Amino acid sequence: MKNFVKGICLVLALSSVGFMNGQEKDHKKVSVKAEETTEFIPAVRLINKPDGSCAFEKGRIPTLKHMNTTTFWMSNKTEEWEKNAHPAPRRQYVITIKGNIRFKVTDGSTFLIKPGTVLLAEDLKGKGHSWDMVKSKEWERLYIPIAEDADDFFVADKDAD
């Protein structure tokens, strides 16, 4: 329940930013100043290498950043084809509320996403990634698309290869 509340709070914060961005275009300018933060949420980003293969990098996303997004949706359904290798349909944050998901990339490397870690899907080409549930029967998640050309705010870990 605690992770669900965290996820909903994140979505509401991101949605309100999108709402404010939309109003800014249609009405008078609204000045929004994001607080500077030293706090981060753990994240894993799926990326394409120059050869089109899929890889991942571990890192984090700063809190209290205003992100350029206008919509989101939730899902708790999965179909078998989704577990097969596929590229991400768009740049998006995937916020896990419930479930443990093991992702696999082109070279066979894997990583685990649990509630509290943000998945940043940016592997838009090639074979993409696959995934499977680990000790979970259901994956509850939020999809939050990132606006075209918007910053994803991902900060790679310094000790990454």
Contact map, one row per residue, 1 for C-alpha under 8 A:
11111000000000000000000000000000000000000000000000000000000000000000000000000000000000000000000000000000000000000000000000000000000000000000000000000000000000000
11111100000000000000000000000000000000000000000000000000000000000000000000000000000000000000000000000000000000000000000000000000000000000000000000000000000000000
11111110000000000000000000000000000000000000000000000000000000000000000000000000000000000000000011000000000000000011000000000000000000000000000000000000000000000
11111111000000000000000000000000000000000000000000000000000000000000000000000000000000000000000011000000000000000000000000000000000000000000000000000000000000000
11111111100000000000000000000000000000000000000000000000000000000000000000000000000000000000000000000000000000000000000000000000000000000000000000000000000000000
01111111110000000000000000000000000000000000000000000000000000000000000000000000000000000000000000000000000000000000000000000000000000000000000000000000000000000
00111111111000000000000000000000000000000000000000000000000000000000000000000000000000000000001110000000000000000000000000000000000000000000010000000000000000000
00011111111100000000000000000000000000000000000000000000000000000000000000000000000000000000000000000000000000000000000000000000000000000000000000000000000000000
00001111111110000000000000000000000000000000000000000000000000000000000000000000000000000000000000000000000000000000000000000000000000000000000000000000000000000
00000111111111000000000000000000000000000000000000000000000000000000000000000000000000000000000000000000000000000000000000000000000000000000000000000000000000000
00000011111111100000000000000000000000000000000000000000000000000000000100000000000000000000000000000000000000000000000000000000000000000000010100000000000000000
00000001111111110000000000000000000000000000000000000000000000000000000000000000000000000000000000000000000000000000000000000000000000000000000000000000000000000
00000000111111111000000000000000000000000000000000000000000000000000000000000000000000000000000000000000000000000000000000000000000000000000000000000000000000000
00000000011111111100000000000000000000000000000000000000000000000111110000000000000000000000000000000000000000000000000000000000000000000000000000000000000000000
00000000001111111110000000000000000000000000000000000000000000000000111100000000000000000000000000000000000000000000000000000000000000000000000000000000000000000
00000000000111111111000000000000000000000000000000000000000000000000000000000000000000000000000000000000000000000000000000000000000000000000000000000000000000000
00000000000011111111100000000000000000000000000000000000000000000111110000000000000000000000000000000000000000000000000000000000000000000000000000000000000000000
00000000000001111111110000000000000000000000000000000000000000000011111000000000000000000000000000000000000000000000000000000000000000000000000000000000000000000
00000000000000111111111000000000000000000000000000000000000000000000010000000000000000000000000000000000000000000000000000000000000000000000000000000000000000000
00000000000000011111111100000100000000000000000000000000000000000000000000000000000000000000000000000000000000000000000000000000000000000000000000000000000000000
00000000000000001111111110000000000000000000000000000000000000000001000000000000000000000000000000000000000000000000000000000000000000000000000000000000000000000
00000000000000000111111111000000000000000000000000000000000000000000010000000000000000000000000000000000000000000000000000000000000000000000000000000000000000000
00000000000000000011111111110100000000000000000000000000000000000000000000000000000000000000000000000000000000000000000000000000000000000000000000000000000000000
00000000000000000001111111111100000000000000000000000000000000000000000000000000000000000000000000000000000000000000000000000000000000000000000000000000000000000
00000000000000000000111111111000000000000000000000000000000000000000000000000000000000000000000000000000000000000000000000000000000000000000000000000000000000000
00000000000000000000011111110000000000000000000000000000000000000000000000000000000000000000000000000000000000000000000000000000000000000000000000000000000000000
00000000000000000000001111111000000000000000000000000000000000000000000000000000000000000000000000000000000000000000000000000000000000000000000000000000000000000
00000000000000000000001111111100000000000000000000000000000000000000000000000000000000000000000000000000000000000000000000000000000000000000000000000000000000000
00000000000000000000000110111110000000000000000000000000000000000000000000000000000000000000000000000000000000000000000000000000000000000000000000000000000000000
00000000000000000001001100011111000000000000000000000000000000000000000000000000000000000000000000000000000000000000000000000000000000000000000000000000000000000
00000000000000000000000000001111100000000000000000000000000000000000000000000000000000000000000000000000000000000000000000000000000000000000000000000000000000000
00000000000000000000000000000111110000000000000000000000000000000000000000000000000000000000000000000000000000000000000000000000000000000000000000000000000000000
00000000000000000000000000000011111000000000000000000000000000000000000000000000000000000000000000000000000000000000000000000000000000000000000000000000000000000
00000000000000000000000000000001111100000000000000000000000000011100000000000000000000000000000000000000000000000000000000000000000000000000000000000000000000000
00000000000000000000000000000000111110000000000000000000000000011000000000000000000000000000000000000000000000000000000000000000000000000000000000000000000000000
00000000000000000000000000000000011111000000000000000000000000011000000000000000000000000000000000000000000000000000000000000000000000000000000000000000000000000
00000000000000000000000000000000001111110000000000000000000001110000000000000000000000000000000000000000000000000000000000000000000000000000000000000000000000000
00000000000000000000000000000000000111110000000000000000000001100000000000000000000000000000000000000000000000000000000000000000000000000000000000000000000000000
00000000000000000000000000000000000011111000000000000000000001100000000000000000000000000000000000000000000000000000000000000000000000000000000000000000000000000
00000000000000000000000000000000000011111100000000000000000111100000000000000000000000000000000000000000000000000000000000000000000000000000000000000000000000000
00000000000000000000000000000000000000111110000000000000000111100000000000000000000000000000000000000000000000000001110000000000000000000000000000000000000000000
00000000000000000000000000000000000000011111000000000000011110000000000000000000000000000000000000000000000000000001110000000000000000000000000000000000000000000
00000000000000000000000000000000000000001111100000000000011110000000000000000000000000000000000000000000000000000000111100000000000000000000000000000000010000000
00000000000000000000000000000000000000000111110000000001111100000000000000000000000000000000000000000000000000000000111100000000000000000000000000000000000000000
00000000000000000000000000000000000000000011111000000001111000000000000000000000000000000000000000000000000000000000001111000000000000000000000000000000010000000
00000000000000000000000000000000000000000001111100000111100000000000000000000000000000000000000000000000000000000000001111100000000000000000000000000000000000000
00000000000000000000000000000000000000000000111110000111100000000000000000000000000000000000000000000000000000000000000011110000000000000000000000000000000000000
00000000000000000000000000000000000000000000011111111110000000000000000000000000000000000000000000000000000000000000000001111101000000000000000000000000000000000
00000000000000000000000000000000000000000000001111111110000000000000000000000000000000000000000000000000000000000000000000000000000000000000000000000000000000000
00000000000000000000000000000000000000000000000111111000000000000000000000000000000000000000000000000000000000000000000000000000000000000000000000000000000000000
00000000000000000000000000000000000000000000000111111000000000000000000000000000000000000000000000000000000000000000000000000000000000000000000000000000000000000
00000000000000000000000000000000000000000000000111111100000000000000000000000000000000000000000000000000000000000000000000001110000000000000000000000000000000000
00000000000000000000000000000000000000000000000111111110000000000000000000000000000000000000000000000000010000000000000000001111000000000000000000000000000000000
00000000000000000000000000000000000000000000011110011111000000000000000000000000000000000000000000000000111000000000000000100111100000000000000000000000000000000
00000000000000000000000000000000000000000000011110001111100000000000000000000000000000000000000000000000111000000000000000000000000000000000000000000000000000000
00000000000000000000000000000000000000000001111000000111110000000000000000000000000000000000000000000000100000000000000000000000000000000000000000000000000000000
00000000000000000000000000000000000000000001111000000011111000000000000000000000000000000000000000000000000000000000000000000000000000000000000000000000000110010
00000000000000000000000000000000000000000111100000000001111100000000000000000000000000000000000000000000000000000000000000000000000000000000000000000000000110010
00000000000000000000000000000000000000000111100000000000111110000000000000000000000000000000000000000000000000000000000000000000000000000000000000000000011110000
00000000000000000000000000000000000000011111000000000000011111000000000000000000000000000000000000000000000000000000000000000000000000000000000000000000011110000
00000000000000000000000000000000000000011110000000000000001111100000000000000000000000000000000000000000000000000000000000000000000000000000000000000000111000000
00000000000000000000000000000000000011111000000000000000000111111000000000000000000000000000000000000000000000000000000000000000000000000000000000000000111000000
00000000000000000000000000000000000011111000000000000000000011111000000000000000000000000000000000000000000000000000000000000000000000000000000000000000000000000
00000000000000000000000000000000011110000000000000000000000001111100000000000000000000000000000000000000000000000000000000000000000000000000000000000000000000000
00000000000000000000000000000000011100000000000000000000000001111110000000000000000000000000000000000000000000000000000000000000000000000000000000000000000000000
00000000000001001000000000000000010000000000000000000000000000011111000000000000000000000000000000000000000000000000000000000000000000000000000000000000000000000
00000000000001001100000000000000000000000000000000000000000000001111100000000000000000000000000000000000000000000000000000000000000000000000000001000111000000000
00000000000001001100100000000000000000000000000000000000000000000111110000000000000000000000000000000000000000000000000000000000000000000000000001100110000000000
00000000000001101100000000000000000000000000000000000000000000000011111000000000000000000000000000000000000000000000000000000000000000000000000111100000000000000
00000000000001101110010000000000000000000000000000000000000000000001111100000000000000000000000000000000000000000000000000000000000000000000000000100000000000000
00000000000000100100000000000000000000000000000000000000000000000000111110000000000000000000000000000000000000000000000000000000000000000000000110000000000000000
00000000001000100000000000000000000000000000000000000000000000000000011111000000000000000000000000000000000000000000000000000000000000000000011110000000000000000
00000000000000000000000000000000000000000000000000000000000000000000001111100000000000000000000000000000000000000000000000000000000000000000011100000000000000000
00000000000000000000000000000000000000000000000000000000000000000000000111110000000000000000000000000000000000000000000000000000000000000001111000000000000000000
00000000000000000000000000000000000000000000000000000000000000000000000011111000000000000000000000000000000000000000000000000000000000000011111000000000000000000
00000000000000000000000000000000000000000000000000000000000000000000000001111100000000000000000000000000000000000000000000000000000000000111100000000000000000000
00000000000000000000000000000000000000000000000000000000000000000000000000111110000000000000000000000000000000000000000000000000000000000111000000000000000000000
00000000000000000000000000000000000000000000000000000000000000000000000000011111010000000000000000000000000000000000000000000000000000000010000000000000000000000
00000000000000000000000000000000000000000000000000000000000000000000000000001111111000000000000000000000000000000000000000000000000000000000000000000000000000000
00000000000000000000000000000000000000000000000000000000000000000000000000000111111100000000000000000000000000000000000000000000000000000000000000000000000000000
00000000000000000000000000000000000000000000000000000000000000000000000000000011111100000000000000000000000000000000000000000000000000000000000000000000000000000
00000000000000000000000000000000000000000000000000000000000000000000000000000111111111000000000000000000000000000000000000000000011000000000000000000000000000000
00000000000000000000000000000000000000000000000000000000000000000000000000000011111110000000000000000000000000000000000000000000011100000000000000000000000000000
00000000000000000000000000000000000000000000000000000000000000000000000000000001111111000000000000000000000000000000000000000000111000000000000000000000000000000
00000000000000000000000000000000000000000000000000000000000000000000000000000000011111100000000000000000000000000000000000000011111000000000000000000000000000000
00000000000000000000000000000000000000000000000000000000000000000000000000000000010111110000000000000000000000000000000000000111110000000000000000000000000000000
00000000000000000000000000000000000000000000000000000000000000000000000000000000000011111000000000000000000000000000000000111111100000000000000000000000000000000
00000000000000000000000000000000000000000000000000000000000000000000000000000000000001111110000000000000000000000000000011111001000000000000000000000000000000000
00000000000000000000000000000000000000000000000000000000000000000000000000000000000000111110000000000000000000000000000000010000000000000000000000000000000000000
00000000000000000000000000000000000000000000000000000000000000000000000000000000000000011111000000000000000000000000000011010000000000000000000011000000000000000
00000000000000000000000000000000000000000000000000000000000000000000000000000000000000011111100000000000000000000000000111110000000000000000000011100000000000000
00000000000000000000000000000000000000000000000000000000000000000000000000000000000000000111110000000000000000000000000111000000000000000000001111000000000000000
00000000000000000000000000000000000000000000000000000000000000000000000000000000000000000011111000000000000000000000011110000000000000000000011111000000000000000
00000000000000000000000000000000000000000000000000000000000000000000000000000000000000000001111100000000000000000000011110000000000000000000111100000000000000000
00000010000000000000000000000000000000000000000000000000000000000000000000000000000000000000111110000000000000000011111000000000000000000000111100000000000000000
00000010000000000000000000000000000000000000000000000000000000000000000000000000000000000000011111100000000000001111110000000000000000000011110000000000000000000
00110010000000000000000000000000000000000000000000000000000000000000000000000000000000000000001111100000000000000011000000000000000000000011110000000000000000000
00110000000000000000000000000000000000000000000000000000000000000000000000000000000000000000000111110000000000000110000000000000000000000111100000000000000000000
00000000000000000000000000000000000000000000000000000000000000000000000000000000000000000000000111111000000000000110000000000000000011111111000000000000000000000
00000000000000000000000000000000000000000000000000000000000000000000000000000000000000000000000001111100000000011110000000000000000011110010000000000000000000000
00000000000000000000000000000000000000000000000000000000000000000000000000000000000000000000000000111110000000011100000000000000001111010010000000000000000000000
00000000000000000000000000000000000000000000000000000000000000000000000000000000000000000000000000011111000001111000000000000000001111000000000000000000000000000
00000000000000000000000000000000000000000000000000000000000000000000000000000000000000000000000000001111100001111000000000000000111100000000000000000000000000000
00000000000000000000000000000000000000000000000000000000000000000000000000000000000000000000000000000111110111100000000000000000111000000000000000000000000000000
00000000000000000000000000000000000000000000000000000111000000000000000000000000000000000000000000000011111111000000000000000001110000000000000000000000000000000
00000000000000000000000000000000000000000000000000001110000000000000000000000000000000000000000000000001111110000000000000000011100000000000000000000000000000000
00000000000000000000000000000000000000000000000000000110000000000000000000000000000000000000000000000000111110000000000000000000000000000000000000000000000000000
00000000000000000000000000000000000000000000000000000000000000000000000000000000000000000000000000000001111111000000000000000000000000000000000000000000000000000
00000000000000000000000000000000000000000000000000000000000000000000000000000000000000000000000000000001111111100000000000000000000000000000000000000000000000000
00000000000000000000000000000000000000000000000000000000000000000000000000000000000000000000000000000111100111110000000000000000000000000000000000000000000000000
00000000000000000000000000000000000000000000000000000000000000000000000000000000000000000000000000000111000011111000000000000000000000000000000000000000000000000
00000000000000000000000000000000000000000000000000000000000000000000000000000000000000000000000000011110000001111100000000000000000000000000000000000000000000000
00000000000000000000000000000000000000000000000000000000000000000000000000000000000000000000000100011110000000111110111000000000000000000000000000000000000000000
00000000000000000000000000000000000000000000000000000000000000000000000000000000000000000000000101111000000000011111100000000000000000000000000000000000000000000
00100000000000000000000000000000000000000000000000000000000000000000000000000000000000000000001111110000000000001111110000000000000000000000000000000000000000000
00100000000000000000000000000000000000001100000000000000000000000000000000000000000000000000001110000000000000000111110000000000000000000000000000000000000000000
00000000000000000000000000000000000000001111000000000000000000000000000000000000000000000000001100000000000000001111111000000000000000000000000000000000000000000
00000000000000000000000000000000000000001111000000000000000000000000000000000000000000000000111100000000000000001011111100000000000000000000000000000000000000000
00000000000000000000000000000000000000000011110000000000000000000000000000000000000000000000111000000000000000001000111110000000000000000000000000000000000000000
00000000000000000000000000000000000000000011110000000000000000000000000000000000000000000011110000000000000000000000011111000000000000000000000000000000000000000
00000000000000000000000000000000000000000000111000000000000000000000000000000000000000010111110000000000000000000000001111110000000000000000000000000000000000000
00000000000000000000000000000000000000000000111100000000000000000000000000000000000000010111000000000000000000000000000111110000000000000000000000000000000000000
00000000000000000000000000000000000000000000011100000100000000000000000000000000000000110010000000000000000000000000000011111101100000000000000000000000000000000
00000000000000000000000000000000000000000000001100000000000000000000000000000000000000111110000000000000000000000000000011111101000000000000000000000000000000000
00000000000000000000000000000000000000000000000100011000000000000000000000000000000000110000000000000000000000000000000000111111000000000000000000000000000000000
00000000000000000000000000000000000000000000000100011100000000000000000000000000000001100000000000000000000000000000000000111111000000000000000000000000000000000
00000000000000000000000000000000000000000000000000011100000000000000000000000000000011100000000000000000010000000000000000001111100000000000000000000000000000000
00000000000000000000000000000000000000000000000100001100000000000000000000000000000011110000000000000000110000000000000000111111110000000000000000000000000000000
00000000000000000000000000000000000000000000000000000100000000000000000000000000000111100000000000000011110000000000000000100011111000000000000000000000000000000
00000000000000000000000000000000000000000000000000000000000000000000000000000000011111000000000000000011100000000000000000000001111100000000000000000000000000000
00000000000000000000000000000000000000000000000000000000000000000000000000000000011110000000000000001111000000000000000000000000111110000000000000000000000000000
00000000000000000000000000000000000000000000000000000000000000000000000000000000001000000000000000001110000000000000000000000000011111000000000000000000000000000
00000000000000000000000000000000000000000000000000000000000000000000000000000000000000000000000000111100000000000000000000000000001111111110000000000000000000000
00000000000000000000000000000000000000000000000000000000000000000000000000000000000000000000000000111100000000000000000000000000000111110000000000000000000000000
00000000000000000000000000000000000000000000000000000000000000000000000000000000000000000000000000110000000000000000000000000000000011111000000000000000000000000
00000000000000000000000000000000000000000000000000000000000000000000000000000000000000000000000000111000000000000000000000000000000011111110000000000000000000000
00000000000000000000000000000000000000000000000000000000000000000000000000000000000000000000000000100000000000000000000000000000000010111110000000000000000000000
00000000000000000000000000000000000000000000000000000000000000000000000000011000000000000000000001100000000000000000000000000000000010011111000000000000000000000
00000000000000000000000000000000000000000000000000000000000000000000000000111100000000000000000111111000000000000000000000000000000010011111100000000000000000000
00000000000000000000000000000000000000000000000000000000000000000000000001111000000000000000000111100000000000000000000000000000000000000111110000000000000000000
00000000000000000000000000000000000000000000000000000000000000000000000001110000000000000000011111000000000000000000000000000000000000000011111000000000000000000
00000010001000000000000000000000000000000000000000000000000000000000000111100000000000000000111110000000000000000000000000000000000000000001111100000000000000000
00000000000000000000000000000000000000000000000000000000000000000000000111100000000000000001111000000000000000000000000000000000000000000000111110000000000000000
00000000001000000000000000000000000000000000000000000000000000000000101110000000000000000001111000000000000000000000000000000000000000000000011111000000000000000
00000000000000000000000000000000000000000000000000000000000000000000101100000000000000000111100000000000000000000000000000000000000000000000001111100000000000000
00000000000000000000000000000000000000000000000000000000000000000011100000000000000000000111100000000000000000000000000000000000000000000000000111110101000000000
00000000000000000000000000000000000000000000000000000000000000000001110000000000000000000010000000000000000000000000000000000000000000000000000011111100000000000
00000000000000000000000000000000000000000000000000000000000000000000000000000000000000000000000000000000000000000000000000000000000000000000000001111100000000000
00000000000000000000000000000000000000000000000000000000000000000000000000000000000000000000000000000000000000000000000000000000000000000000000000111110000000000
00000000000000000000000000000000000000000000000000000000000000000011000000000000000000000000000000000000000000000000000000000000000000000000000001111111000000000
00000000000000000000000000000000000000000000000000000000000000000011000000000000000000000000000000000000000000000000000000000000000000000000000000001111100000000
00000000000000000000000000000000000000000000000000000000000000000010000000000000000000000000000000000000000000000000000000000000000000000000000001000111110000000
00000000000000000000000000000000000000000000000000000000000011000000000000000000000000000000000000000000000000000000000000000000000000000000000000000011111000000
00000000000000000000000000000000000000000010100000000000001111000000000000000000000000000000000000000000000000000000000000000000000000000000000000000001111100000
00000000000000000000000000000000000000000000000000000000001111000000000000000000000000000000000000000000000000000000000000000000000000000000000000000000111110000
00000000000000000000000000000000000000000000000000000000111100000000000000000000000000000000000000000000000000000000000000000000000000000000000000000000011111010
00000000000000000000000000000000000000000000000000000000111100000000000000000000000000000000000000000000000000000000000000000000000000000000000000000000001111110
00000000000000000000000000000000000000000000000000000000000000000000000000000000000000000000000000000000000000000000000000000000000000000000000000000000000111110
00000000000000000000000000000000000000000000000000000000000000000000000000000000000000000000000000000000000000000000000000000000000000000000000000000000000011111
00000000000000000000000000000000000000000000000000000000110000000000000000000000000000000000000000000000000000000000000000000000000000000000000000000000000111111
00000000000000000000000000000000000000000000000000000000000000000000000000000000000000000000000000000000000000000000000000000000000000000000000000000000000000111
